[in-house]
Amino acid sequence: MKNLAVFIDSKSGQVAESSKRLLDFVSNWALEHGTSVFVYGFEPFSSELFNAYASIKQYTHIKIPDLVNHNQVIAPLLEDIHQKEIGQFFYVKTLLVDTMASSIANSLQIPLISNVLKVEKVAAGYQLTKSVFSGKATITTEIKGESFLIAFSKSFSIDLPGHVGNSTIIQSEITLEKDPQNILIENHPITGSIPLPDAAIVVGAGRGLKDPSNWAMVEDFAKELGAATACSKPVSDLNWRPHHEHVGQTGVKIAPKLYIACGISGAIQHLAGVNGSRKIVVINNDPEAPFFKHADYGIVGDVFDVLPRLLNKLKSH
Ligand SMILES: Cc1cc2nc3c(=O)[nH]c(=O)nc-3n(C[C@H](O)[C@H](O)[C@H](O)COP(=O)(O)OP(=O)(O)OC[C@H]3O[C@@H](n4cnc5c(N)ncnc54)[C@H](O)[C@@H]3O)c2cc1C
């Protein structure tokens, strides 16, 4: 079996939770199959961060220009992949890695499979469980051959065993050149908030909040819980909240341990982005709101009454 590569996602020096779970999975997978893992990322992490994983051999910092989506630009990366005899690539879907992955798949002429939840080795090759129809169903598919790229959905929530073993790994760096065909026009980094896809608790609010000024109440509640804030699509369309908070079929997909939905009806398109949540609490004044059918706990009540009371309770503990 060829060696494995993991592309990790990170922000401000912190590896994303979803990437940590992926590292656990791939390092165990490598141990089981007697092969090695090479990790790639976009920040200069100390290799010690990965020492606890016995099968990880090297961390490579990919230094990139603003945007990369051209085969020529990834040539140094392809050369590195070739030298390390890497056949299988794993990553959690992000725009940057996805763009790179499609170039790798195209250059190496290997398949790229998206929205994967589970991979198993079978006699004929590999069996993959994939999420389809916005998480409403799963399908299993088989691939033959030893080379492929697998993109896990950001909301993958399979329980994986922790990593095992220890190793000393080395660190290296690859610099990709700027692609003259791509010019970054604007870059708005998201600061000061818990990244939605990695948040353990998310408080979402919808049109039931009536006015953007009422979000102070949602933010206070989220802060007390250490939660990220999210919203329904109409709320971001109305510019009541920033677009990066919009969850659903056309927005961010989340899989927190707890999702608290306030004044959100529970339309199918909204559910498509939140149905990976372990527990869902719905607060809505309409007992017929569709969201209640998908809730673990429901509170029928006015959000302007319920949320401050919950906040007071939290503060008094
Ligand atoms: C192609 C397509 C893609 C879409 N993608 C998305 C998507 O990605 N994400 C998304 O969210 N939507 C998406 N939508 C829109 C979706 O269909 C719904 O219209 C939207 O989710 C409704 O938002 P809402 O629940 O905030 O608002 P509403 O439907 O207006 O619901 C407001 C809810 O608040 C409750 N409420 C009102 N006042 C109070 C109060 N005082 N206390 C408690 N509850 C109260 C009401 O009972 C109601 O249930 C998409 C639609 C289409 C057609």
The ligand as a MOL file (V3000), in Angstrom:
LIG
                    3D

  0  0  0     0  0            999 V3000
M  V30 BEGIN CTAB
M  V30 COUNTS 53 58 0 0 0
M  V30 BEGIN ATOM
M  V30 1 C -33.0890 26.9460 -2.9120 0
M  V30 2 C -33.2750 27.3620 -1.4870 0
M  V30 3 C -32.2060 27.2510 -0.6210 0
M  V30 4 C -32.3550 27.6320 0.7150 0
M  V30 5 N -31.2880 27.5000 1.5790 0
M  V30 6 C -31.4550 27.8050 2.8730 0
M  V30 7 C -30.4020 27.6270 3.7970 0
M  V30 8 O -29.2990 27.2060 3.4490 0
M  V30 9 N -30.6330 27.9460 5.0990 0
M  V30 10 C -31.8250 28.4170 5.5500 0
M  V30 11 O -31.9790 28.6900 6.7560 0
M  V30 12 N -32.8390 28.5950 4.6880 0
M  V30 13 C -32.6800 28.3190 3.3690 0
M  V30 14 N -33.7130 28.5290 2.5080 0
M  V30 15 C -34.9290 29.2220 3.0140 0
M  V30 16 C -35.8710 28.2850 3.7450 0
M  V30 17 O -36.7310 27.6530 2.8280 0
M  V30 18 C -36.7220 29.0600 4.7670 0
M  V30 19 O -37.4140 30.0600 4.0960 0
M  V30 20 C -35.9040 29.6890 5.8840 0
M  V30 21 O -35.0800 28.7270 6.5030 0
M  V30 22 C -36.8480 30.2930 6.9210 0
M  V30 23 O -36.1120 31.0530 7.8280 0
M  V30 24 P -36.6710 31.3290 9.2820 0
M  V30 25 O -37.0750 30.0370 9.8940 0
M  V30 26 O -35.6820 32.1770 9.9770 0
M  V30 27 O -37.9360 32.2690 8.9960 0
M  V30 28 P -39.4860 31.9790 9.0120 0
M  V30 29 O -39.8560 30.9140 8.0600 0
M  V30 30 O -40.1230 33.3020 8.8380 0
M  V30 31 O -39.7660 31.4070 10.4520 0
M  V30 32 C -39.6840 32.1660 11.6250 0
M  V30 33 C -40.0620 31.2570 12.7670 0
M  V30 34 O -39.9510 31.9970 13.9700 0
M  V30 35 C -41.0680 31.6820 14.7930 0
M  V30 36 N -41.3060 32.8490 15.6470 0
M  V30 37 C -41.8220 34.0670 15.3110 0
M  V30 38 N -41.8470 34.8730 16.3780 0
M  V30 39 C -41.3640 34.1510 17.4200 0
M  V30 40 C -41.1580 34.4460 18.7840 0
M  V30 41 N -41.4380 35.6570 19.3030 0
M  V30 42 N -40.6790 33.4800 19.5780 0
M  V30 43 C -40.3710 32.2440 19.0980 0
M  V30 44 N -40.5400 31.9260 17.8000 0
M  V30 45 C -41.0210 32.8670 16.9690 0
M  V30 46 C -42.2040 31.4030 13.8380 0
M  V30 47 O -43.1710 30.5780 14.4590 0
M  V30 48 C -41.4780 30.7100 12.6980 0
M  V30 49 O -41.4720 29.3120 12.8900 0
M  V30 50 C -33.5900 28.1500 1.1750 0
M  V30 51 C -34.6780 28.2350 0.2940 0
M  V30 52 C -34.5200 27.8510 -1.0170 0
M  V30 53 C -35.6900 27.9490 -1.9460 0
M  V30 END ATOM
M  V30 BEGIN BOND
M  V30 1 1 1 2
M  V30 2 1 2 3
M  V30 3 2 2 52
M  V30 4 2 3 4
M  V30 5 1 4 5
M  V30 6 1 4 50
M  V30 7 2 5 6
M  V30 8 1 6 7
M  V30 9 1 6 13
M  V30 10 2 7 8
M  V30 11 1 7 9
M  V30 12 1 9 10
M  V30 13 2 10 11
M  V30 14 1 10 12
M  V30 15 2 12 13
M  V30 16 1 13 14
M  V30 17 1 14 15
M  V30 18 1 14 50
M  V30 19 1 15 16
M  V30 20 1 16 17
M  V30 21 1 16 18
M  V30 22 1 18 19
M  V30 23 1 18 20
M  V30 24 1 20 21
M  V30 25 1 20 22
M  V30 26 1 22 23
M  V30 27 1 23 24
M  V30 28 2 24 25
M  V30 29 1 24 26
M  V30 30 1 24 27
M  V30 31 1 27 28
M  V30 32 2 28 29
M  V30 33 1 28 30
M  V30 34 1 28 31
M  V30 35 1 31 32
M  V30 36 1 32 33
M  V30 37 1 33 34
M  V30 38 1 33 48
M  V30 39 1 34 35
M  V30 40 1 35 36
M  V30 41 1 35 46
M  V30 42 1 36 37
M  V30 43 1 36 45
M  V30 44 2 37 38
M  V30 45 1 38 39
M  V30 46 1 39 40
M  V30 47 2 39 45
M  V30 48 1 40 41
M  V30 49 2 40 42
M  V30 50 1 42 43
M  V30 51 2 43 44
M  V30 52 1 44 45
M  V30 53 1 46 47
M  V30 54 1 46 48
M  V30 55 1 48 49
M  V30 56 2 50 51
M  V30 57 1 51 52
M  V30 58 1 52 53
M  V30 END BOND
M  V30 END CTAB
M  END
